[in-house]
Amino acid sequence: MEKTYNDLPKKELITKIHQLKFAAVDLNLYLDNHPGNKRALDDYNTITRRLIAAIDLYESKYGPQTNFGGSESKHPWAWVDEPWPWEIGE
């Protein structure tokens, strides 16, 4: 069963995105050294699907996570709205 993050407040959703990104990078590094580990690859793919879903949800509610072609933006241009994703929680 895939997790959904629809009911998370903005700050908790961005925290979840950061957690999922960390897990994806960690699994990526592990898989670089253990490419035949099917369980790790399955975990990586699960985390990646959750990360994409969480980012899509965040961007649909609050605006883009990245710029320079990494995310689409609704009109008006939303990248300049604050707080920026990395400023949340500061």
C-alpha positions as CSV (number, residue, x, y, z in Angstrom):
1,M,0.0,0.0,0.0
2,E,1.5,3.3,-1.1
3,K,1.6,6.1,1.5
4,T,-0.1,9.4,0.9
5,Y,0.7,12.7,2.5
6,N,-2.4,14.6,1.6
7,D,-3.3,15.5,5.2
8,L,0.2,16.7,6.3
9,P,0.7,20.4,7.0
10,K,3.2,22.2,4.8
11,K,6.0,22.0,7.3
12,E,5.5,18.3,7.9
13,L,5.3,17.6,4.1
14,I,8.6,19.4,3.4
15,T,10.2,17.5,6.3
16,K,8.9,14.2,4.8
17,I,10.3,15.2,1.4
18,H,13.7,15.8,3.0
19,Q,13.6,12.4,4.8
20,L,12.7,10.6,1.6
21,K,15.5,12.4,-0.3
22,F,18.0,11.3,2.3
23,A,16.8,7.7,2.1
24,A,16.9,7.8,-1.7
25,V,20.5,9.1,-1.7
26,D,21.5,6.6,1.0
27,L,20.1,3.6,-0.9
28,N,21.6,5.0,-4.1
29,L,25.1,4.9,-2.5
30,Y,24.5,1.4,-1.1
31,L,23.4,0.2,-4.6
32,D,26.5,1.6,-6.2
33,N,28.4,-0.9,-4.1
34,H,25.9,-3.7,-4.1
35,P,24.1,-3.5,-7.4
36,G,22.7,-7.1,-7.2
37,N,20.8,-6.5,-4.0
38,K,17.2,-6.9,-5.1
39,R,15.7,-5.9,-1.7
40,A,17.7,-2.7,-1.6
41,L,16.6,-1.9,-5.2
42,D,13.0,-2.6,-4.3
43,D,13.3,-0.3,-1.3
44,Y,14.9,2.4,-3.5
45,N,12.1,2.2,-6.0
46,T,9.5,2.4,-3.2
47,I,11.2,5.4,-1.7
48,T,11.5,7.0,-5.1
49,R,7.8,6.6,-5.9
50,R,6.9,8.1,-2.5
51,L,9.3,11.0,-3.0
52,I,7.9,11.8,-6.4
53,A,4.3,11.6,-5.0
54,A,5.3,13.9,-2.1
55,I,7.0,16.4,-4.3
56,D,4.1,16.4,-6.8
57,L,1.7,17.0,-3.9
58,Y,3.8,19.8,-2.4
59,E,4.1,21.5,-5.8
60,S,0.4,21.3,-6.5
61,K,-0.4,22.9,-3.1
62,Y,2.5,25.3,-2.5
63,G,4.5,25.8,-5.7
64,P,7.8,24.6,-7.2
65,Q,10.5,22.8,-5.2
66,T,13.2,23.6,-7.7
67,N,13.8,26.0,-10.6
68,F,15.8,26.0,-13.8
69,G,13.4,23.5,-15.5
70,G,13.2,21.1,-12.5
71,S,9.5,22.0,-11.8
72,E,6.7,23.6,-13.6
73,S,5.1,26.8,-12.2
74,K,1.5,28.0,-12.2
75,H,0.8,31.6,-13.1
76,P,1.9,33.9,-11.6
77,W,5.6,32.8,-11.4
78,A,5.7,31.2,-7.9
79,W,9.4,30.6,-7.4
80,V,9.9,34.0,-5.8
81,D,7.2,33.4,-3.2
82,E,8.6,32.9,0.3
83,P,9.5,31.0,2.3
84,W,11.6,29.0,-0.1
85,P,11.6,25.2,0.5
86,W,14.9,25.2,2.3
87,E,13.9,28.1,4.6
88,I,10.9,26.3,6.1
89,G,11.5,25.5,9.7
90,E,14.2,28.1,10.2
